[in-house]
Amino acid sequence: MSDPAARRPRATMREVAALAGVSLKTVSRVVNAEPGVSPDVRQRVERAVLQLGYRHNLGASNLRRTNAHTNTVGALLQDVSNSFSASLLRSLEDTAHARGVAILASSLDEEPDRERSLVANLVRRRVDGLVLMPATDRQDYLSEDLQSGLPVVFVDRRPQGIDADSVTADNVLGSRLAVHHLVAQGHSRIAFLGDLPTIQTAADRYRGFVDGLSDRSLVLEMDLAMGGLRTSDAAQQALLHVLDGARPPTAVFAARNSLAVGAVRALRQRGLSHRVALVGFDDFPLADVLEPGLTVVRQNVGHIGREVSRALFARIDGDQSPPRHVVVTPELVVRGSGEISPAA
């Protein structure tokens, strides 16, 4: 969060009109995308909006008091259909419901433009706070909103370009735990299945994988390092390719739950479910009833959700202390798939 002493009121429509040299009605037509404004005037207004950091308030007529709350918060996660995001959202909902607060949730799908658009829409609706699992490389576009006092809590990924509360897992440690466990079973040729390297969590998990190998005096074999995998189908095809190679891996680390699903399918397709070890990052429903049960590095999503809720609602209630960055330690959950020894 920003220094409270440095906060300034949000720019007003009147200020936009003055800077652009037009009437309030003209500004209203532009920000509401109404017809009847010439291109050059529209451009002047849009430049003034950008210069002042003005955010149009869609609910202004219902919010007459300076400190009025809308009893809504925004939650922008990467994929609300993913079990991690869904569990996190449910944890947030439990706290919000007890306070009579509604959550406006949406998926970002790793699309930066989508993030900026959804954030702008939520801010225009004057949400009381925002939970963000960012897709953008930097979030300094939120500086004006932070200066105006909007509570923002980052989850799963640390903020870049600004300082705000965050709750993340120790992804590097989680990957190292997985690698150490597989090496302890006797494996040295371990395949890696990862997401886009531009994603902060994916990069951290890859770094933890490499560090884990180094910890045990092993060198990364680049033909087994497969990144940029966005779906379970992509993970399945990538793993099938190396399993069919001249020197297949004896173990696999899937650095995301959906990628672990693809790995399970590939091993089953080749009849290797009980011969090639597998550890996944992030748990998911029914992972424990697979045959063998899937060994995972599990994030305590309930704990993460409670920490996010605590930080968000503390800010909404007026907490102006310096930003806090909470890092949650993951745990290795042993179920069978990660305890398979290399074939003789």
Secondary structure, 3 states (H helix, E strand, C coil): CCCHHHCCCCCCHHHHHHHHCCCHHHHHHHHCCCCCCCHHHHHHHHHHHHHHCCCCCCCHHHCCCCCCCCCEEEEEECCCCCHHHHHHHHHHHHHHHHCCCEEEEEECCCCHHHHHHHHHHHHHCCCCEEEECCCCCCCHHHHHHHHCCCCEEEECCCCCCCCCEEEEECHHHHHHHHHHHHHHCCCCCEEEECCCCCCHHHHHHHHHHHHHHHHCCCCCCHHHEECCCCCHHHHHHHHHHHHCCCCCCCEEEECCHHHHHHHHHHHHHCCCCCCCEEEEECCCCCHHHCCCECEEEECCHHHHHHHHHHHHHHHHCCCCCCCCEEEECCEEECCEHHHCCCCC
